[in-house]
């Protein structure tokens, strides 16, 4: 588990390229038959990459209990999972869930003995997980790709024609504070979240995927008047503190999983940035 500490925007202004990447980018979240974790002090978010190929992976086997001060990982947390690979089973003490590609699962506070198993040896599951502190126990739930709420936004004229798939969202199911979904950019569109915004009351994490080996995404971050960029490749993660914009432009269309946690789940609670003032 890698521990990521919070950053002051005044300090970030002086970061060079490598320091920006070290502080905000995780470039190798998924390794075969392993569970990798990033524990960030930005709202105590935990990002997890699970890649079971030849064997089942038990979540608590990879958890540093001292770091969380609990007997098991979800004793005081909730967990969202999205499958980017082949069919998998996710087992808990009380239930078993089967996820196809781009299905999601919400595991509520109190779930125990979580285990991940790929069902197709030739196409293993690739599971991206995001966890937030939780104060209440809701119901665990499988959300298939078809059940996600779909919102079409943007336009081809502005190179941002995209479909937002809302999985862990107040309109789909209740959670304590964790929200997750997938945005797919249509062919010919490359911009996401532009015009840019910040939201002082919650942080965000972007896991980019569907980026071809010869392509890349320029992820823009920083205060609106002090922007920086990070080059992102396939299945790489960027953490975004509340004071930072979080926008991307690719060399081709791509997809990304967005995750949010913080003080509220009001999606229009944004501070939009005037395009004449962004620098």
Secondary structure, DSSP 8 states (H G I E B T S, - for coil): -EEE----HHHHTT--HHHHHHHHEES----TTEEEEEEESSTT-EEEEEE-SSS-EEGGGG--HHHHTSSSGGGSEEEEEEE-SS-EEEE-SS-EEEE-TT-EEEE-TT--S-EEEES-TTS---EEEEEEE-SS----EEE-TTTSEEEEE--TTTT--EEEEEEESTTT---SS-EEEEEEE-TT--EES-S-EE-TTEEEEEEEE---TT--EEEEEEETTEEEEEEE-TTEEEEE-TTS--EEEESS--EEEEEEEES---TT--EE--TTT--
